Amino acid sequence: MPTILRIGPYRFFFYSNEDGEPIHVHVIRDQVEAKFWIKPARLATNKGFPEHELQKIAQLVAENEETIENEWNCRKSR
């Protein structure tokens, strides 16, 4: 699970076996996790984050969209 970013309590990462899906990123804090599609930044799945926190994370995903997309494309080319 390569880490892409760490922002505050959040770790942004990809799973290594997710070929065939659109660009997305997973976000984890403690024992809760969410998955966000990138273009546009929107929630795909949520496993425990409260709604107000999901809004904050979606904003972080949007702000870091270029970095996430670049890392996704680099991972795919390996």
PyMOL Python script that loads the backbone (N, CA, C, O; Angstrom):
from pymol import cmd

cmd.read_pdbstr("""\
ATOM      1  N   MET A   1       0.828  -1.174   0.000  1.00  0.00           N
ATOM      2  CA  MET A   1       0.000   0.000   0.000  1.00  0.00           C
ATOM      3  C   MET A   1       0.880   1.248   0.000  1.00  0.00           C
ATOM      4  O   MET A   1       1.181   1.795   1.061  1.00  0.00           O
ATOM      5  N   PRO A   2       1.289   1.694  -1.169  1.00  0.00           N
ATOM      6  CA  PRO A   2       2.164   2.866  -1.208  1.00  0.00           C
ATOM      7  C   PRO A   2       1.449   4.118  -0.710  1.00  0.00           C
ATOM      8  O   PRO A   2       0.346   4.433  -1.156  1.00  0.00           O
ATOM      9  N   THR A   3       2.087   4.825   0.215  1.00  0.00           N
ATOM     10  CA  THR A   3       1.556   6.081   0.725  1.00  0.00           C
ATOM     11  C   THR A   3       1.855   7.186  -0.268  1.00  0.00           C
ATOM     12  O   THR A   3       2.990   7.329  -0.721  1.00  0.00           O
ATOM     13  N   ILE A   4       0.837   7.973  -0.609  1.00  0.00           N
ATOM     14  CA  ILE A   4       0.973   9.085  -1.538  1.00  0.00           C
ATOM     15  C   ILE A   4       1.197  10.375  -0.784  1.00  0.00           C
ATOM     16  O   ILE A   4       2.094  11.150  -1.115  1.00  0.00           O
ATOM     17  N   LEU A   5       0.376  10.608   0.238  1.00  0.00           N
ATOM     18  CA  LEU A   5       0.444  11.829   1.039  1.00  0.00           C
ATOM     19  C   LEU A   5       0.138  11.512   2.492  1.00  0.00           C
ATOM     20  O   LEU A   5      -0.532  10.527   2.804  1.00  0.00           O
ATOM     21  N   ARG A   6       0.634  12.355   3.361  1.00  0.00           N
ATOM     22  CA  ARG A   6       0.214  12.378   4.760  1.00  0.00           C
ATOM     23  C   ARG A   6      -0.138  13.832   5.052  1.00  0.00           C
ATOM     24  O   ARG A   6       0.702  14.724   4.938  1.00  0.00           O
ATOM     25  N   ILE A   7      -1.378  14.051   5.426  1.00  0.00           N
ATOM     26  CA  ILE A   7      -1.835  15.392   5.764  1.00  0.00           C
ATOM     27  C   ILE A   7      -2.560  15.287   7.099  1.00  0.00           C
ATOM     28  O   ILE A   7      -3.605  14.644   7.199  1.00  0.00           O
ATOM     29  N   GLY A   8      -2.001  15.922   8.116  1.00  0.00           N
ATOM     30  CA  GLY A   8      -2.585  15.818   9.447  1.00  0.00           C
ATOM     31  C   GLY A   8      -2.691  14.360   9.837  1.00  0.00           C
ATOM     32  O   GLY A   8      -1.711  13.623   9.728  1.00  0.00           O
ATOM     33  N   PRO A   9      -3.869  13.921  10.295  1.00  0.00           N
ATOM     34  CA  PRO A   9      -4.021  12.530  10.730  1.00  0.00           C
ATOM     35  C   PRO A   9      -4.312  11.548   9.587  1.00  0.00           C
ATOM     36  O   PRO A   9      -4.525  10.359   9.826  1.00  0.00           O
ATOM     37  N   TYR A  10      -4.321  12.049   8.347  1.00  0.00           N
ATOM     38  CA  TYR A  10      -4.761  11.236   7.212  1.00  0.00           C
ATOM     39  C   TYR A  10      -3.590  10.704   6.396  1.00  0.00           C
ATOM     40  O   TYR A  10      -2.622  11.411   6.116  1.00  0.00           O
ATOM     41  N   ARG A  11      -3.716   9.427   6.023  1.00  0.00           N
ATOM     42  CA  ARG A  11      -2.753   8.821   5.099  1.00  0.00           C
ATOM     43  C   ARG A  11      -3.504   8.502   3.813  1.00  0.00           C
ATOM     44  O   ARG A  11      -4.521   7.808   3.836  1.00  0.00           O
ATOM     45  N   PHE A  12      -2.999   9.010   2.694  1.00  0.00           N
ATOM     46  CA  PHE A  12      -3.574   8.808   1.374  1.00  0.00           C
ATOM     47  C   PHE A  12      -2.736   7.751   0.672  1.00  0.00           C
ATOM     48  O   PHE A  12      -1.512   7.866   0.612  1.00  0.00           O
ATOM     49  N   PHE A  13      -3.389   6.722   0.141  1.00  0.00           N
ATOM     50  CA  PHE A  13      -2.625   5.614  -0.436  1.00  0.00           C
ATOM     51  C   PHE A  13      -3.436   4.901  -1.507  1.00  0.00           C
ATOM     52  O   PHE A  13      -4.634   5.130  -1.669  1.00  0.00           O
ATOM     53  N   PHE A  14      -2.733   4.019  -2.240  1.00  0.00           N
ATOM     54  CA  PHE A  14      -3.356   3.130  -3.228  1.00  0.00           C
ATOM     55  C   PHE A  14      -3.134   1.701  -2.777  1.00  0.00           C
ATOM     56  O   PHE A  14      -2.136   1.404  -2.121  1.00  0.00           O
ATOM     57  N   TYR A  15      -4.044   0.820  -3.118  1.00  0.00           N
ATOM     58  CA  TYR A  15      -3.799  -0.613  -3.010  1.00  0.00           C
ATOM     59  C   TYR A  15      -3.111  -1.038  -4.305  1.00  0.00           C
ATOM     60  O   TYR A  15      -3.341  -0.436  -5.353  1.00  0.00           O
ATOM     61  N   SER A  16      -2.291  -2.044  -4.243  1.00  0.00           N
ATOM     62  CA  SER A  16      -1.492  -2.425  -5.408  1.00  0.00           C
ATOM     63  C   SER A  16      -2.269  -3.214  -6.463  1.00  0.00           C
ATOM     64  O   SER A  16      -1.781  -3.368  -7.583  1.00  0.00           O
ATOM     65  N   ASN A  17      -3.435  -3.708  -6.147  1.00  0.00           N
ATOM     66  CA  ASN A  17      -4.161  -4.586  -7.073  1.00  0.00           C
ATOM     67  C   ASN A  17      -5.460  -3.961  -7.577  1.00  0.00           C
ATOM     68  O   ASN A  17      -6.488  -4.638  -7.615  1.00  0.00           O
ATOM     69  N   GLU A  18      -5.436  -2.708  -7.955  1.00  0.00           N
ATOM     70  CA  GLU A  18      -6.668  -2.024  -8.348  1.00  0.00           C
ATOM     71  C   GLU A  18      -6.681  -1.608  -9.812  1.00  0.00           C
ATOM     72  O   GLU A  18      -7.248  -0.571 -10.158  1.00  0.00           O
ATOM     73  N   ASP A  19      -6.078  -2.385 -10.648  1.00  0.00           N
ATOM     74  CA  ASP A  19      -6.115  -2.096 -12.077  1.00  0.00           C
ATOM     75  C   ASP A  19      -7.545  -2.225 -12.588  1.00  0.00           C
ATOM     76  O   ASP A  19      -8.339  -3.001 -12.055  1.00  0.00           O
ATOM     77  N   GLY A  20      -7.859  -1.472 -13.609  1.00  0.00           N
ATOM     78  CA  GLY A  20      -9.182  -1.540 -14.196  1.00  0.00           C
ATOM     79  C   GLY A  20     -10.191  -0.597 -13.577  1.00  0.00           C
ATOM     80  O   GLY A  20     -11.321  -0.516 -14.058  1.00  0.00           O
ATOM     81  N   GLU A  21      -9.825   0.116 -12.535  1.00  0.00           N
ATOM     82  CA  GLU A  21     -10.713   1.087 -11.916  1.00  0.00           C
ATOM     83  C   GLU A  21     -10.266   2.495 -12.297  1.00  0.00           C
ATOM     84  O   GLU A  21      -9.095   2.712 -12.607  1.00  0.00           O
ATOM     85  N   PRO A  22     -11.192   3.451 -12.277  1.00  0.00           N
ATOM     86  CA  PRO A  22     -10.788   4.847 -12.507  1.00  0.00           C
ATOM     87  C   PRO A  22      -9.833   5.314 -11.409  1.00  0.00           C
ATOM     88  O   PRO A  22      -9.718   4.678 -10.361  1.00  0.00           O
ATOM     89  N   ILE A  23      -9.163   6.410 -11.658  1.00  0.00           N
ATOM     90  CA  ILE A  23      -8.217   6.959 -10.678  1.00  0.00           C
ATOM     91  C   ILE A  23      -8.958   7.260  -9.382  1.00  0.00           C
ATOM     92  O   ILE A  23      -9.997   7.920  -9.376  1.00  0.00           O
ATOM     93  N   HIS A  24      -8.397   6.759  -8.285  1.00  0.00           N
ATOM     94  CA  HIS A  24      -8.970   6.989  -6.967  1.00  0.00           C
ATOM     95  C   HIS A  24      -7.882   6.876  -5.915  1.00  0.00           C
ATOM     96  O   HIS A  24      -6.766   6.441  -6.199  1.00  0.00           O
ATOM     97  N   VAL A  25      -8.219   7.272  -4.703  1.00  0.00           N
ATOM     98  CA  VAL A  25      -7.275   7.198  -3.599  1.00  0.00           C
ATOM     99  C   VAL A  25      -8.038   6.750  -2.352  1.00  0.00           C
ATOM    100  O   VAL A  25      -9.213   7.071  -2.174  1.00  0.00           O
ATOM    101  N   HIS A  26      -7.354   6.015  -1.508  1.00  0.00           N
ATOM    102  CA  HIS A  26      -7.903   5.599  -0.218  1.00  0.00           C
ATOM    103  C   HIS A  26      -7.327   6.513   0.854  1.00  0.00           C
ATOM    104  O   HIS A  26      -6.179   6.948   0.767  1.00  0.00           O
ATOM    105  N   VAL A  27      -8.135   6.794   1.860  1.00  0.00           N
ATOM    106  CA  VAL A  27      -7.712   7.650   2.966  1.00  0.00           C
ATOM    107  C   VAL A  27      -8.033   6.911   4.258  1.00  0.00           C
ATOM    108  O   VAL A  27      -9.135   6.397   4.446  1.00  0.00           O
ATOM    109  N   ILE A  28      -7.045   6.872   5.141  1.00  0.00           N
ATOM    110  CA  ILE A  28      -7.228   6.158   6.402  1.00  0.00           C
ATOM    111  C   ILE A  28      -6.798   7.057   7.554  1.00  0.00           C
ATOM    112  O   ILE A  28      -5.853   7.839   7.451  1.00  0.00           O
ATOM    113  N   ARG A  29      -7.525   6.914   8.647  1.00  0.00           N
ATOM    114  CA  ARG A  29      -7.176   7.544   9.926  1.00  0.00           C
ATOM    115  C   ARG A  29      -7.605   6.556  11.007  1.00  0.00           C
ATOM    116  O   ARG A  29      -8.762   6.136  11.051  1.00  0.00           O
ATOM    117  N   ASP A  30      -6.692   6.200  11.852  1.00  0.00           N
ATOM    118  CA  ASP A  30      -6.992   5.218  12.893  1.00  0.00           C
ATOM    119  C   ASP A  30      -7.599   3.964  12.241  1.00  0.00           C
ATOM    120  O   ASP A  30      -6.947   3.335  11.407  1.00  0.00           O
ATOM    121  N   GLN A  31      -8.807   3.601  12.601  1.00  0.00           N
ATOM    122  CA  GLN A  31      -9.419   2.378  12.066  1.00  0.00           C
ATOM    123  C   GLN A  31     -10.541   2.662  11.069  1.00  0.00           C
ATOM    124  O   GLN A  31     -11.342   1.773  10.778  1.00  0.00           O
ATOM    125  N   VAL A  32     -10.613   3.890  10.539  1.00  0.00           N
ATOM    126  CA  VAL A  32     -11.649   4.229   9.563  1.00  0.00           C
ATOM    127  C   VAL A  32     -10.996   4.520   8.212  1.00  0.00           C
ATOM    128  O   VAL A  32      -9.862   4.993   8.149  1.00  0.00           O
ATOM    129  N   GLU A  33     -11.728   4.231   7.132  1.00  0.00           N
ATOM    130  CA  GLU A  33     -11.179   4.367   5.784  1.00  0.00           C
ATOM    131  C   GLU A  33     -12.263   4.819   4.815  1.00  0.00           C
ATOM    132  O   GLU A  33     -13.436   4.475   4.961  1.00  0.00           O
ATOM    133  N   ALA A  34     -11.844   5.597   3.824  1.00  0.00           N
ATOM    134  CA  ALA A  34     -12.747   6.013   2.752  1.00  0.00           C
ATOM    135  C   ALA A  34     -11.991   5.933   1.428  1.00  0.00           C
ATOM    136  O   ALA A  34     -10.762   5.972   1.383  1.00  0.00           O
ATOM    137  N   LYS A  35     -12.759   5.821   0.370  1.00  0.00           N
ATOM    138  CA  LYS A  35     -12.201   5.784  -0.986  1.00  0.00           C
ATOM    139  C   LYS A  35     -12.839   6.936  -1.758  1.00  0.00           C
ATOM    140  O   LYS A  35     -14.053   7.133  -1.710  1.00  0.00           O
ATOM    141  N   PHE A  36     -11.997   7.702  -2.476  1.00  0.00           N
ATOM    142  CA  PHE A  36     -12.462   8.841  -3.254  1.00  0.00           C
ATOM    143  C   PHE A  36     -12.061   8.699  -4.708  1.00  0.00           C
ATOM    144  O   PHE A  36     -10.900   8.426  -5.014  1.00  0.00           O
ATOM    145  N   TRP A  37     -13.017   8.882  -5.604  1.00  0.00           N
ATOM    146  CA  TRP A  37     -12.708   9.036  -7.021  1.00  0.00           C
ATOM    147  C   TRP A  37     -12.049  10.399  -7.165  1.00  0.00           C
ATOM    148  O   TRP A  37     -12.277  11.288  -6.346  1.00  0.00           O
ATOM    149  N   ILE A  38     -11.230  10.570  -8.204  1.00  0.00           N
ATOM    150  CA  ILE A  38     -10.442  11.796  -8.327  1.00  0.00           C
ATOM    151  C   ILE A  38     -11.069  12.832  -9.249  1.00  0.00           C
ATOM    152  O   ILE A  38     -11.064  14.017  -8.915  1.00  0.00           O
ATOM    153  N   LYS A  39     -11.595  12.440 -10.372  1.00  0.00           N
ATOM    154  CA  LYS A  39     -12.087  13.413 -11.357  1.00  0.00           C
ATOM    155  C   LYS A  39     -13.571  13.245 -11.599  1.00  0.00           C
ATOM    156  O   LYS A  39     -13.962  12.366 -12.368  1.00  0.00           O
ATOM    157  N   PRO A  40     -14.403  14.041 -10.982  1.00  0.00           N
ATOM    158  CA  PRO A  40     -14.104  15.007  -9.918  1.00  0.00           C
ATOM    159  C   PRO A  40     -13.972  14.294  -8.577  1.00  0.00           C
ATOM    160  O   PRO A  40     -14.375  13.141  -8.425  1.00  0.00           O
ATOM    161  N   ALA A  41     -13.402  15.001  -7.614  1.00  0.00           N
ATOM    162  CA  ALA A  41     -13.211  14.432  -6.280  1.00  0.00           C
ATOM    163  C   ALA A  41     -14.580  14.179  -5.651  1.00  0.00           C
ATOM    164  O   ALA A  41     -15.342  15.109  -5.387  1.00  0.00           O
ATOM    165  N   ARG A  42     -14.875  12.895  -5.417  1.00  0.00           N
ATOM    166  CA  ARG A  42     -16.154  12.536  -4.804  1.00  0.00           C
ATOM    167  C   ARG A  42     -16.004  11.206  -4.076  1.00  0.00           C
ATOM    168  O   ARG A  42     -15.168  10.375  -4.431  1.00  0.00           O
ATOM    169  N   LEU A  43     -16.812  11.026  -3.077  1.00  0.00           N
ATOM    170  CA  LEU A  43     -16.754   9.834  -2.247  1.00  0.00           C
ATOM    171  C   LEU A  43     -17.198   8.601  -3.022  1.00  0.00           C
ATOM    172  O   LEU A  43     -18.227   8.624  -3.697  1.00  0.00           O
ATOM    173  N   ALA A  44     -16.427   7.533  -2.924  1.00  0.00           N
ATOM    174  CA  ALA A  44     -16.795   6.241  -3.516  1.00  0.00           C
ATOM    175  C   ALA A  44     -17.340   5.312  -2.429  1.00  0.00           C
ATOM    176  O   ALA A  44     -18.427   4.751  -2.571  1.00  0.00           O
ATOM    177  N   THR A  45     -16.579   5.153  -1.344  1.00  0.00           N
ATOM    178  CA  THR A  45     -17.027   4.323  -0.223  1.00  0.00           C
ATOM    179  C   THR A  45     -16.541   4.941   1.081  1.00  0.00           C
ATOM    180  O   THR A  45     -15.553   5.675   1.114  1.00  0.00           O
ATOM    181  N   ASN A  46     -17.254   4.627   2.143  1.00  0.00           N
ATOM    182  CA  ASN A  46     -16.887   5.123   3.463  1.00  0.00           C
ATOM    183  C   ASN A  46     -17.061   4.003   4.476  1.00  0.00           C
ATOM    184  O   ASN A  46     -18.096   3.338   4.525  1.00  0.00           O
ATOM    185  N   LYS A  47     -16.038   3.814   5.273  1.00  0.00           N
ATOM    186  CA  LYS A  47     -16.090   2.799   6.333  1.00  0.00           C
ATOM    187  C   LYS A  47     -15.747   3.463   7.669  1.00  0.00           C
ATOM    188  O   LYS A  47     -14.714   3.181   8.276  1.00  0.00           O
ATOM    189  N   GLY A  48     -16.652   4.361   8.114  1.00  0.00           N
ATOM    190  CA  GLY A  48     -16.515   4.877   9.472  1.00  0.00           C
ATOM    191  C   GLY A  48     -16.294   6.360   9.659  1.00  0.00           C
ATOM    192  O   GLY A  48     -16.452   6.846  10.779  1.00  0.00           O
ATOM    193  N   PHE A  49     -15.936   7.110   8.629  1.00  0.00           N
ATOM    194  CA  PHE A  49     -15.738   8.546   8.811  1.00  0.00           C
ATOM    195  C   PHE A  49     -17.084   9.246   8.996  1.00  0.00           C
ATOM    196  O   PHE A  49     -18.050   8.910   8.310  1.00  0.00           O
ATOM    197  N   PRO A  50     -17.164  10.220   9.919  1.00  0.00           N
ATOM    198  CA  PRO A  50     -18.382  11.023  10.020  1.00  0.00           C
ATOM    199  C   PRO A  50     -18.497  11.982   8.832  1.00  0.00           C
ATOM    200  O   PRO A  50     -17.492  12.334   8.213  1.00  0.00           O
ATOM    201  N   GLU A  51     -19.704  12.396   8.526  1.00  0.00           N
ATOM    202  CA  GLU A  51     -19.967  13.238   7.347  1.00  0.00           C
ATOM    203  C   GLU A  51     -19.121  14.510   7.320  1.00  0.00           C
ATOM    204  O   GLU A  51     -18.574  14.860   6.274  1.00  0.00           O
ATOM    205  N   HIS A  52     -19.005  15.203   8.449  1.00  0.00           N
ATOM    206  CA  HIS A  52     -18.244  16.460   8.445  1.00  0.00           C
ATOM    207  C   HIS A  52     -16.769  16.231   8.090  1.00  0.00           C
ATOM    208  O   HIS A  52     -16.133  17.085   7.472  1.00  0.00           O
ATOM    209  N   GLU A  53     -16.246  15.098   8.476  1.00  0.00           N
ATOM    210  CA  GLU A  53     -14.850  14.776   8.175  1.00  0.00           C
ATOM    211  C   GLU A  53     -14.687  14.385   6.709  1.00  0.00           C
ATOM    212  O   GLU A  53     -13.665  14.691   6.095  1.00  0.00           O
ATOM    213  N   LEU A  54     -15.680  13.715   6.149  1.00  0.00           N
ATOM    214  CA  LEU A  54     -15.637  13.364   4.727  1.00  0.00           C
ATOM    215  C   LEU A  54     -15.570  14.609   3.854  1.00  0.00           C
ATOM    216  O   LEU A  54     -14.875  14.619   2.838  1.00  0.00           O
ATOM    217  N   GLN A  55     -16.279  15.643   4.239  1.00  0.00           N
ATOM    218  CA  GLN A  55     -16.236  16.898   3.483  1.00  0.00           C
ATOM    219  C   GLN A  55     -14.835  17.502   3.511  1.00  0.00           C
ATOM    220  O   GLN A  55     -14.348  17.997   2.495  1.00  0.00           O
ATOM    221  N   LYS A  56     -14.200  17.461   4.661  1.00  0.00           N
ATOM    222  CA  LYS A  56     -12.832  17.973   4.798  1.00  0.00           C
ATOM    223  C   LYS A  56     -11.863  17.149   3.943  1.00  0.00           C
ATOM    224  O   LYS A  56     -11.007  17.706   3.256  1.00  0.00           O
ATOM    225  N   ILE A  57     -12.003  15.833   3.988  1.00  0.00           N
ATOM    226  CA  ILE A  57     -11.121  14.964   3.211  1.00  0.00           C
ATOM    227  C   ILE A  57     -11.339  15.172   1.714  1.00  0.00           C
ATOM    228  O   ILE A  57     -10.376  15.204   0.949  1.00  0.00           O
ATOM    229  N   ALA A  58     -12.595  15.312   1.290  1.00  0.00           N
ATOM    230  CA  ALA A  58     -12.879  15.567  -0.126  1.00  0.00           C
ATOM    231  C   ALA A  58     -12.174  16.838  -0.591  1.00  0.00           C
ATOM    232  O   ALA A  58     -11.668  16.894  -1.711  1.00  0.00           O
ATOM    233  N   GLN A  59     -12.140  17.848   0.259  1.00  0.00           N
ATOM    234  CA  GLN A  59     -11.438  19.090  -0.086  1.00  0.00           C
ATOM    235  C   GLN A  59      -9.938  18.837  -0.222  1.00  0.00           C
ATOM    236  O   GLN A  59      -9.301  19.365  -1.134  1.00  0.00           O
ATOM    237  N   LEU A  60      -9.376  18.044   0.667  1.00  0.00           N
ATOM    238  CA  LEU A  60      -7.946  17.705   0.579  1.00  0.00           C
ATOM    239  C   LEU A  60      -7.655  16.921  -0.698  1.00  0.00           C
ATOM    240  O   LEU A  60      -6.637  17.149  -1.352  1.00  0.00           O
ATOM    241  N   VAL A  61      -8.539  16.007  -1.050  1.00  0.00           N
ATOM    242  CA  VAL A  61      -8.370  15.239  -2.290  1.00  0.00           C
ATOM    243  C   VAL A  61      -8.383  16.198  -3.479  1.00  0.00           C
ATOM    244  O   VAL A  61      -7.525  16.109  -4.358  1.00  0.00           O
ATOM    245  N   ALA A  62      -9.344  17.106  -3.509  1.00  0.00           N
ATOM    246  CA  ALA A  62      -9.437  18.065  -4.615  1.00  0.00           C
ATOM    247  C   ALA A  62      -8.191  18.950  -4.694  1.00  0.00           C
ATOM    248  O   ALA A  62      -7.692  19.219  -5.787  1.00  0.00           O
ATOM    249  N   GLU A  63      -7.694  19.395  -3.562  1.00  0.00           N
ATOM    250  CA  GLU A  63      -6.510  20.255  -3.527  1.00  0.00           C
ATOM    251  C   GLU A  63      -5.254  19.523  -3.994  1.00  0.00           C
ATOM    252  O   GLU A  63      -4.315  20.152  -4.483  1.00  0.00           O
ATOM    253  N   ASN A  64      -5.233  18.219  -3.849  1.00  0.00           N
ATOM    254  CA  ASN A  64      -4.054  17.415  -4.198  1.00  0.00           C
ATOM    255  C   ASN A  64      -4.299  16.515  -5.396  1.00  0.00           C
ATOM    256  O   ASN A  64      -3.588  15.530  -5.594  1.00  0.00           O
ATOM    257  N   GLU A  65      -5.295  16.847  -6.188  1.00  0.00           N
ATOM    258  CA  GLU A  65      -5.688  16.025  -7.330  1.00  0.00           C
ATOM    259  C   GLU A  65      -4.522  15.738  -8.274  1.00  0.00           C
ATOM    260  O   GLU A  65      -4.338  14.599  -8.702  1.00  0.00           O
ATOM    261  N   GLU A  66      -3.746  16.750  -8.598  1.00  0.00           N
ATOM    262  CA  GLU A  66      -2.638  16.569  -9.546  1.00  0.00           C
ATOM    263  C   GLU A  66      -1.592  15.597  -9.003  1.00  0.00           C
ATOM    264  O   GLU A  66      -1.118  14.721  -9.726  1.00  0.00           O
ATOM    265  N   THR A  67      -1.241  15.750  -7.749  1.00  0.00           N
ATOM    266  CA  THR A  67      -0.254  14.850  -7.135  1.00  0.00           C
ATOM    267  C   THR A  67      -0.767  13.412  -7.129  1.00  0.00           C
ATOM    268  O   THR A  67      -0.030  12.483  -7.458  1.00  0.00           O
ATOM    269  N   ILE A  68      -2.025  13.235  -6.755  1.00  0.00           N
ATOM    270  CA  ILE A  68      -2.610  11.890  -6.704  1.00  0.00           C
ATOM    271  C   ILE A  68      -2.633  11.268  -8.099  1.00  0.00           C
ATOM    272  O   ILE A  68      -2.262  10.107  -8.274  1.00  0.00           O
ATOM    273  N   GLU A  69      -3.067  12.041  -9.079  1.00  0.00           N
ATOM    274  CA  GLU A  69      -3.121  11.521 -10.451  1.00  0.00           C
ATOM    275  C   GLU A  69      -1.728  11.169 -10.964  1.00  0.00           C
ATOM    276  O   GLU A  69      -1.554  10.131 -11.602  1.00  0.00           O
ATOM    277  N   ASN A  70      -0.743  12.009 -10.699  1.00  0.00           N
ATOM    278  CA  ASN A  70       0.626  11.719 -11.132  1.00  0.00           C
ATOM    279  C   ASN A  70       1.145  10.430 -10.493  1.00  0.00           C
ATOM    280  O   ASN A  70       1.765   9.606 -11.166  1.00  0.00           O
ATOM    281  N   GLU A  71       0.893  10.258  -9.204  1.00  0.00           N
ATOM    282  CA  GLU A  71       1.338   9.042  -8.513  1.00  0.00           C
ATOM    283  C   GLU A  71       0.620   7.810  -9.060  1.00  0.00           C
ATOM    284  O   GLU A  71       1.229   6.751  -9.215  1.00  0.00           O
ATOM    285  N   TRP A  72      -0.669   7.950  -9.352  1.00  0.00           N
ATOM    286  CA  TRP A  72      -1.441   6.839  -9.936  1.00  0.00           C
ATOM    287  C   TRP A  72      -0.816   6.415 -11.261  1.00  0.00           C
ATOM    288  O   TRP A  72      -0.604   5.227 -11.503  1.00  0.00           O
ATOM    289  N   ASN A  73      -0.524   7.395 -12.116  1.00  0.00           N
ATOM    290  CA  ASN A  73       0.049   7.095 -13.432  1.00  0.00           C
ATOM    291  C   ASN A  73       1.453   6.517 -13.328  1.00  0.00           C
ATOM    292  O   ASN A  73       1.815   5.645 -14.118  1.00  0.00           O
ATOM    293  N   CYS A  74       2.246   6.978 -12.379  1.00  0.00           N
ATOM    294  CA  CYS A  74       3.581   6.405 -12.172  1.00  0.00           C
ATOM    295  C   CYS A  74       3.478   4.963 -11.701  1.00  0.00           C
ATOM    296  O   CYS A  74       4.258   4.113 -12.130  1.00  0.00           O
ATOM    297  N   ARG A  75       2.537   4.684 -10.838  1.00  0.00           N
ATOM    298  CA  ARG A  75       2.336   3.322 -10.311  1.00  0.00           C
ATOM    299  C   ARG A  75       1.938   2.387 -11.453  1.00  0.00           C
ATOM    300  O   ARG A  75       2.407   1.251 -11.526  1.00  0.00           O
ATOM    301  N   LYS A  76       1.078   2.868 -12.336  1.00  0.00           N
ATOM    302  CA  LYS A  76       0.598   2.049 -13.455  1.00  0.00           C
ATOM    303  C   LYS A  76       1.714   1.746 -14.458  1.00  0.00           C
ATOM    304  O   LYS A  76       1.679   0.717 -15.134  1.00  0.00           O
ATOM    305  N   SER A  77       2.699   2.636 -14.557  1.00  0.00           N
ATOM    306  CA  SER A  77       3.750   2.440 -15.569  1.00  0.00           C
ATOM    307  C   SER A  77       4.891   1.563 -15.057  1.00  0.00           C
ATOM    308  O   SER A  77       5.808   1.252 -15.817  1.00  0.00           O
ATOM    309  N   ARG A  78       4.855   1.164 -13.806  1.00  0.00           N
ATOM    310  CA  ARG A  78       5.925   0.309 -13.245  1.00  0.00           C
ATOM    311  C   ARG A  78       5.755  -1.127 -13.642  1.00  0.00           C
ATOM    312  O   ARG A  78       6.563  -1.973 -13.259  1.00  0.00           O
TER     313      ARG A  78
END
""", "prot")
cmd.dss("prot")
cmd.show_as("cartoon", "prot")
cmd.util.cbc("prot")
cmd.orient("prot")
